[in-house]
Amino acid sequence: MNQILAREQNELLSTKFHALACPSPLIPRPRLTALLDVGLTGPLTLVSAPAGFGKTTLLSSWVQSHALDNFSVAWVTLDEHDNQPRRFWEYVLTAFDRSEPGIGVQALQRLSAPEELFLEEALIALINRLAQTTSPWVLILDEYQVIREPVIHDQLSYLVEHLPSHVHVLLATRTDPPLPLSRWRVRGQLLEVRADQLSATVEEAGTLLRQMVPIRLERSLLQEITTRTEGWLAALRLVGLSLQAHADLGGVLEELCGSQRYILEYVTEEVLWQLEPAVSTFLLRTSILSQLTAPLCDAVLERTDSQQVLQELERANVFVVPFGPRRCYRYHALFAEVLRVRLEQENSEDVPTLHLRASNWYAQHGYTAEAVQHALLAHAWQQAADLIESISQVHAAGTIHEESIILSWIVKLPAEILRGRPQLCQIFTGNMTGTGGPPAHESWQQQRPLSRMHALAPFTEDQREISGDQNQHHLQEPVPSQDRVRAIFPSHERPFEGQHWSWGEPEPGLLLLDPLSAREREVI
């Protein structure tokens, strides 16, 4: 029998029993290793987070930190081939036996029994043998998300609930397994380490990048890059690789987006290709949304099961972040950018329709600002103009911030749409020139588009008096008459043509938009 067991164990892949070598450079994370130490007081620790958050690296470094302790570790790195009960338990029992020869022999012998018997008998034999030991034991199962067989989940639950107090199970997974986590959580038998804890701090990000590239990194830039990546270690390492090529964090930061090659390839290979096609489609088509709720997703995708899908995505750790009391979700920022890039590459013709559905849903539910934004992205210009007019009436005497938002929408509308919208023309000229409306905020005077328009025709002293007084809202007299303005500002001088809108003459005023490039409209 022992010869048979030896032959079977020799057929197992030996590298699966070892903690993976920690990547170089390795950043010390004492706050997390201390957390794992706390977990030893209970039967189970669950390290659950999406790809690239450093789960395996953390476990490897934690095992190394206990290398000199009276501490036995049975490690198994799982793969798709282990999704069979007999093979799964053969690896687990062999891992125990390799750590302490002989401890798993009796349990391994049970594997030759009929399948309906070996599962329970093998586990009982293992539990009884572990109970005879006194030193701490940890069973580490890495990549547990590959296990989908219900029988394995049931038997692992049995093992966890009957372990001796000095034996601990540690699962590392991309998705929450279908184990009785809620029951264990209530009993205080479960320690959870999740993405928000695994996310790198600014200090950890700085340590990692300095080890990869020996350059001086300002705290403000490190803070920005940590915020942009949301502490996602995989993205930080990809930033380090880019720095090795360019050594310019500012430039790398500007290029840090979903279309950056390294990030696009990583997310595509490690996340999207691992999902069912229907799930990938859901992710891609909802990536146009900054907030995800079931009713909104149902409307955009014309389906009725979005709540179930969102809950499954959360359980599966597919870069979905819950927030707020009303079960809203959002995608991880860089992940969302990758999804939008892929959507444009694969189904760009569907994007306007998706935005239009989102706009309609927001408008029907009273979220006018969001409805405007999606209408503009859908190029549904008339709908966007209607919505802007409705919201501008509500905020007729709004704050500078509200006025600037409305103006930022107006300048995205084509000139032919504005020609038939005198109310929007009035709002535009009121902000851009300070005439016939609220004064422009002083920060607008520093924007390149305004500077560019004023540079087209230098003001005379009289012109500066009128435009300056009005822009600062220090009028001592009513708005200048048409004759006075036309005398001071000839019709060919564009900087003041916005005044025409106040007189009900939109055509000349529309010329204000001509010098603005698409990028400048975005600035406004």
C-alpha positions in Angstrom: 0.0 0.0 0.0 2.8 2.4 0.9 4.4 1.7 -2.5 1.2 2.6 -4.2 0.9 5.8 -2.2 4.5 6.7 -3.0 3.9 6.1 -6.7 0.7 8.2 -6.7 2.5 11.1 -4.8 5.3 11.0 -7.3 2.7 11.7 -10.0 1.7 15.0 -8.3 3.3 18.3 -9.4 5.8 19.0 -6.7 6.1 22.8 -7.3 2.5 23.1 -6.2 3.5 22.4 -2.6 5.8 25.3 -2.2 5.1 29.0 -1.5 6.0 30.9 -4.6 9.1 33.0 -4.6 8.3 36.5 -3.7 8.6 38.9 -6.6 11.4 41.4 -6.7 11.2 44.0 -5.3 9.3 42.9 -2.2 7.7 45.7 -0.2 7.5 45.0 3.6 3.8 45.1 4.7 4.0 44.5 8.5 0.4 45.8 9.0 -0.8 42.8 6.9 1.4 40.1 8.3 0.4 41.2 11.8 -3.2 40.8 10.7 -2.6 37.3 9.5 -1.0 36.5 12.8 -4.2 37.6 14.5 -6.1 35.1 12.3 -4.3 32.2 13.8 -6.6 32.4 16.8 -9.5 31.1 14.7 -10.0 28.3 12.2 -10.2 30.2 8.9 -8.7 33.3 7.3 -10.1 34.4 3.9 -7.8 36.6 1.7 -10.2 37.6 -1.1 -9.4 40.3 -3.7 -9.2 40.7 -7.5 -6.2 39.8 -9.5 -3.0 41.8 -8.9 -3.6 42.8 -5.2 -0.7 40.8 -3.9 -2.5 37.9 -2.2 0.0 35.2 -3.0 3.0 37.5 -2.3 1.5 38.4 1.1 1.1 34.8 2.0 4.6 33.9 0.8 6.2 36.7 2.8 4.1 35.7 5.8 5.3 32.1 5.6 8.9 33.3 5.3 8.5 35.5 8.4 7.6 32.3 10.4 10.4 30.2 8.9 12.3 29.9 12.3 9.1 29.4 14.4 7.7 26.1 15.6 5.2 26.4 12.8 4.2 23.8 10.2 2.8 24.8 6.9 1.0 22.7 4.3 0.8 24.7 1.0 -1.1 23.9 -2.1 -1.3 26.1 -5.2 -4.5 25.0 -6.9 -5.3 24.9 -10.6 -8.2 23.9 -12.9 -7.2 20.2 -12.8 -7.8 20.1 -9.0 -11.6 20.6 -9.4 -12.1 16.8 -8.7 -12.7 15.7 -5.1 -10.2 12.8 -5.2 -7.4 14.8 -6.8 -8.1 17.9 -4.6 -7.8 15.9 -1.3 -4.8 13.9 -2.6 -2.9 17.2 -3.0 -4.1 18.5 0.4 -3.2 15.3 2.3 0.1 15.1 0.5 0.9 18.7 1.5 0.5 17.7 5.1 2.6 14.6 4.7 5.4 16.5 2.9 5.5 19.0 5.8 5.6 16.2 8.4 6.2 12.8 6.9 3.7 10.2 8.0 1.0 12.6 9.2 -1.2 12.1 6.2 -0.5 8.4 5.4 -3.7 7.0 7.0 -5.8 9.6 5.3 -4.2 9.0 2.0 -4.8 5.3 2.3 -8.6 6.0 2.5 -8.4 7.5 -1.0 -8.3 3.9 -2.4 -11.8 3.3 -1.0 -15.0 3.9 -3.0 -15.6 7.6 -3.5 -18.7 7.8 -1.3 -16.6 6.5 1.6 -13.2 8.1 1.2 -14.3 11.7 1.5 -15.5 11.4 5.1 -13.1 8.7 6.2 -10.1 10.5 4.9 -11.0 13.7 6.6 -11.7 12.0 9.9 -8.3 10.3 9.7 -6.6 13.6 9.0 -8.4 15.5 11.8 -7.6 12.7 14.3 -4.0 12.7 13.3 -3.7 16.5 13.6 -5.3 16.3 17.0 -2.3 14.2 18.2 0.1 17.0 17.3 0.8 20.0 19.5 2.6 22.6 17.3 0.6 25.1 15.2 -0.4 24.0 11.7 -1.6 26.1 8.8 -3.1 24.7 5.6 -2.8 27.3 2.8 -4.9 26.9 -0.3 -3.9 29.4 -2.9 -6.0 30.2 -6.0 -9.1 28.6 -4.5 -11.3 30.4 -7.0 -10.6 27.5 -9.5 -12.6 25.1 -7.3 -16.2 24.9 -8.3 -17.2 21.4 -7.3 -19.8 21.6 -4.5 -18.6 18.3 -2.9 -15.2 19.9 -2.3 -16.7 23.0 -0.7 -18.9 20.8 1.6 -15.9 18.7 2.7 -13.7 21.7 3.3 -16.5 23.2 5.4 -16.6 20.0 7.4 -12.8 20.1 7.9 -12.9 23.8 9.0 -15.6 23.1 11.6 -13.9 20.1 13.1 -10.2 21.2 13.2 -8.3 21.1 16.4 -7.7 24.6 17.9 -4.0 24.7 16.9 -4.8 24.1 13.2 -5.7 26.9 10.8 -6.9 27.1 7.2 -6.0 30.1 5.0 -7.7 30.5 1.7 -6.4 33.0 -1.0 -9.0 33.5 -3.7 -10.2 36.0 -6.3 -13.8 35.2 -5.5 -15.7 34.5 -2.3 -16.2 30.7 -2.1 -19.6 29.2 -1.4 -18.7 28.3 2.2 -20.8 29.2 5.3 -18.9 32.5 5.7 -21.8 34.3 7.3 -22.1 31.7 10.0 -18.4 31.7 10.7 -18.4 35.5 10.7 -21.1 35.7 13.3 -19.3 33.2 15.5 -16.0 35.1 15.3 -14.4 32.1 13.5 -13.5 34.0 10.3 -10.8 36.7 9.6 -11.2 38.5 6.3 -8.6 40.3 4.4 -10.0 42.1 1.4 -9.0 44.5 -1.4 -9.4 47.7 0.7 -6.8 46.3 3.2 -4.5 44.9 0.5 -4.5 48.2 -1.4 -1.1 49.8 -1.1 -0.7 52.9 1.0 1.2 56.0 -0.3 4.3 54.8 1.7 4.1 51.3 0.3 3.7 52.6 -3.2 6.7 54.9 -2.8 8.8 52.0 -1.5 7.9 49.8 -4.4 8.5 52.4 -7.1 11.8 53.5 -5.5 13.0 49.9 -5.5 12.1 49.5 -9.1 13.5 52.9 -10.3 16.1 54.8 -8.2 14.8 58.3 -8.8 13.5 61.0 -6.5 9.7 60.8 -6.2 7.7 63.8 -4.8 5.1 62.9 -2.2 2.4 64.8 -4.1 3.1 62.6 -7.2 3.1 59.5 -5.1 -0.2 60.5 -3.6 -1.7 61.1 -7.0 -0.6 57.9 -8.5 -1.8 55.9 -5.4 -5.1 57.6 -5.8 -5.3 57.0 -9.5 -4.5 53.3 -9.1 -6.5 53.0 -5.9 -3.5 51.1 -4.4 -3.8 48.3 -6.9 -0.3 46.7 -6.7 -0.4 45.3 -10.3 -0.9 48.8 -11.7 1.8 50.2 -9.5 4.3 47.5 -10.7 3.3 48.4 -14.3 3.9 52.1 -13.5 7.4 51.0 -12.3 8.0 49.2 -15.6 7.0 52.3 -17.5 9.3 54.4 -15.3 12.2 52.1 -16.1 11.7 53.0 -19.7 11.0 56.8 -19.3 12.2 57.8 -15.7 9.5 60.5 -15.7 6.8 59.9 -13.2 4.9 63.0 -14.4 4.8 61.7 -18.0 3.9 58.2 -16.9 1.1 59.6 -14.8 -0.3 61.4 -17.7 -0.4 58.2 -19.7 -1.9 56.2 -16.8 -5.2 55.2 -18.2 -7.1 52.2 -19.5 -5.5 52.5 -22.9 -2.0 52.2 -21.5 -0.6 49.0 -23.1 0.6 47.2 -20.0 -2.6 47.8 -18.0 -4.8 47.0 -21.0 -3.0 43.7 -21.6 -3.0 42.7 -17.9 -6.7 43.3 -17.3 -7.6 41.6 -20.6 -5.6 38.5 -19.9 -6.0 38.2 -16.2 -9.6 39.3 -15.8 -11.7 39.5 -18.9 -10.5 36.3 -20.5 -11.2 34.4 -17.3 -14.9 35.4 -17.3 -17.9 33.9 -19.0 -18.7 35.8 -22.2 -22.1 37.0 -20.8 -20.3 38.5 -17.8 -17.7 40.2 -19.9 -20.5 41.7 -22.1 -22.3 43.1 -19.0 -19.0 44.7 -17.8 -18.2 46.3 -21.1 -21.7 47.7 -21.8 -22.1 49.1 -18.3 -18.7 50.7 -18.2 -20.3 53.9 -19.6 -21.9 54.4 -16.2 -20.1 56.1 -13.3 -22.6 54.5 -10.8 -24.2 51.1 -11.1 -27.6 50.3 -9.7 -29.8 47.4 -10.8 -32.6 49.6 -12.3 -30.2 51.7 -14.2 -28.3 48.7 -15.6 -31.6 47.0 -16.5 -32.6 50.1 -18.5 -29.3 50.5 -20.3 -29.0 46.8 -21.1 -32.7 46.1 -21.6 -32.7 43.2 -19.1 -34.2 42.4 -15.7 -31.5 40.5 -13.8 -28.9 43.2 -13.2 -29.3 43.0 -9.4 -28.3 39.3 -9.4 -25.4 40.0 -11.8 -24.1 42.9 -9.6 -24.2 40.8 -6.5 -22.4 38.0 -8.3 -19.7 40.5 -9.5 -19.3 41.7 -6.0 -18.9 38.2 -4.6 -16.5 37.4 -7.5 -14.3 40.4 -6.7 -14.5 41.6 -10.3 -13.2 45.1 -9.5 -16.7 46.2 -8.3 -16.8 48.6 -5.3 -20.0 49.0 -3.3 -20.8 52.4 -1.8 -23.6 54.2 -0.3 -26.7 52.9 1.6 -28.7 52.1 -1.5 -26.6 49.3 -2.9 -24.8 51.4 -5.5 -21.6 50.1 -7.1 -18.8 51.5 -9.2 -16.0 49.9 -11.1 -12.4 50.3 -10.0 -11.3 53.5 -11.9 -8.6 51.9 -14.1 -10.6 48.8 -14.6 -13.5 51.0 -15.9 -11.2 52.8 -18.3 -10.0 49.5 -19.7 -13.6 48.4 -20.2 -14.4 51.5 -22.0 -11.4 51.2 -24.3 -12.4 47.6 -25.1 -16.0 48.6 -25.7 -14.9 51.3 -28.2 -12.6 48.7 -29.9 -15.2 46.0 -30.1 -18.6 47.7 -30.3 -18.2 51.4 -30.8 -21.4 51.6 -32.8 -23.4 50.6 -29.6 -21.9 53.3 -27.4 -24.3 56.2 -28.4 -27.4 53.9 -27.8 -26.2 52.9 -24.4 -25.6 56.5 -23.4 -29.1 57.5 -24.7 -30.8 54.8 -22.6 -28.8 56.0 -19.6 -29.9 59.6 -20.3 -33.6 58.6 -20.6 -33.5 56.7 -17.3 -31.8 59.5 -15.4 -34.3 62.1 -16.9 -37.3 59.9 -16.0 -36.0 59.6 -12.4 -35.2 63.3 -11.9 -31.4 63.1 -12.2 -31.2 65.9 -14.8 -27.5 66.6 -14.5 -26.6 63.0 -15.2 -29.2 62.9 -18.0 -27.5 65.9 -19.7 -24.0 64.3 -19.5 -25.2 61.0 -21.1 -27.2 62.9 -23.7 -24.1 64.8 -24.7 -22.1 61.6 -24.9 -24.8 60.1 -27.0 -24.7 63.1 -29.3 -28.4 63.5 -28.7 -28.1 67.3 -29.1 -31.7 68.3 -29.0 -32.4 66.2 -26.0 -29.3 67.6 -24.3 -30.4 71.1 -25.1 -33.9 70.5 -23.7 -32.4 69.2 -20.5 -29.9 72.0 -20.1 -32.7 74.6 -20.6 -34.8 72.9 -17.9 -32.0 72.8 -15.4 -30.9 76.4 -16.2 -34.4 77.6 -15.3 -34.2 75.9 -11.9 -30.7 77.4 -11.3 -31.3 80.8 -12.8 -29.7 82.5 -9.9 -27.3 79.7 -9.1 -23.8 79.7 -7.7 -20.6 80.2 -9.8 -20.0 76.5 -9.7 -23.5 75.7 -11.0 -23.2 78.3 -13.8 -19.8 76.9 -14.8 -21.2 73.4 -15.1 -24.1 74.6 -17.3 -21.7 76.6 -19.5 -19.5 73.5 -19.8 -22.5 71.6 -21.3 -23.5 74.5 -23.6 -20.2 74.7 -25.3 -20.4 71.0 -26.2 -23.5 71.7 -28.3 -23.1 72.3 -32.0 -23.6 75.8 -33.3 -26.6 74.8 -35.3 -28.4 73.6 -32.2 -27.6 76.9 -30.3 -29.0 79.0 -33.2 -32.5 77.9 -32.2 -31.9 78.2 -28.5 -31.9 81.9 -27.4 -32.1 81.0 -23.8 -28.8 79.0 -24.0 -27.2 81.8 -26.1 -28.1 84.2 -23.3 -26.5 82.0 -20.7 -23.4 81.6 -22.8 -22.8 85.3 -23.4 -23.7 86.1 -19.8 -20.8 84.0 -18.6 -18.3 84.6 -21.4 -18.5 88.3 -21.5 -20.3 89.3 -18.3 -22.9 91.1 -20.3 -26.6 90.4 -19.9 -26.0 87.8 -17.2 -24.1 86.9 -14.1 -20.4 87.8 -14.1 -17.8 85.3 -15.3 -15.8 83.8 -12.4 -12.3 85.3 -12.3 -10.8 81.9 -12.9 -12.4 81.9 -16.3 -10.4 84.9 -17.3 -7.3 82.8 -16.9 -8.5 80.0 -19.1 -6.7 79.7 -22.4 -9.9 79.9 -24.6 -10.8 83.3 -23.1 -7.3 84.6 -23.3 -7.2 83.5 -26.9 -10.4 85.3 -27.8 -9.3 88.5 -26.2 -6.0 88.3 -28.0 -7.8 88.3 -31.3 -8.5 92.0 -31.0 -6.8 94.1 -28.3 -9.2 96.3 -26.3 -9.0 100.1 -26.3 -9.3 102.0 -23.0 -13.0 102.5 -23.6 -13.5 98.8 -24.4 -11.6 97.7 -21.3 -13.8 100.1 -19.2 -17.0 98.4 -20.4 -15.8 94.8 -20.5 -13.8 95.1 -17.3 -16.6 96.8 -15.3 -19.2 94.3 -16.4 -17.0 91.2 -15.9 -16.2 92.4 -12.3 -20.0 93.1 -11.8 -19.3 96.7 -10.7 -21.8 98.3 -13.0 -22.6 101.9 -12.0 -25.1 102.2 -14.9 -27.4 100.0 -16.9 -26.0 97.7 -19.6 -24.6 99.9 -22.4 -26.8 100.7 -25.3 -26.5 98.9 -28.6 -25.3 102.1 -30.3 -22.6 102.7 -27.7 -21.3 99.1 -27.8 -21.3 99.0 -31.6 -19.4 102.3 -31.7 -16.7 101.1 -29.3 -16.6 97.5 -30.6 -16.7 97.3 -34.4 -18.6 94.3 -35.7 -15.4 92.5 -36.9 -13.9 92.4 -33.4 -15.0 89.1 -32.0 -14.2 89.5 -28.3 -17.4 91.3 -27.6 -19.7 89.7 -30.2 -21.4 87.8 -27.3 -23.3 91.1 -26.7 -25.4 90.3 -29.8 -27.1 87.5 -27.9 -28.4 90.0 -25.3 -30.0 91.9 -28.2 -31.6 88.8 -29.6 -29.1 88.5 -32.5 -27.5 85.0 -32.0 -25.7 84.7 -35.3 -22.7 87.0 -34.7 -22.4 85.7 -31.1 -22.0 82.1 -32.4 -18.8 83.2 -33.9 -17.4 83.1 -30.3 -17.3 79.4 -30.6 -15.3 79.3 -33.9 -11.8 79.9 -32.4 -12.3 77.2 -29.8 -10.7 73.8 -30.5 -12.4 70.6 -29.4 -9.9 70.4 -26.5 -10.6 74.0 -25.5 -14.3 73.2 -25.3 -13.5 70.4 -23.0 -11.5 72.8 -20.8 -14.6 75.0 -20.5 
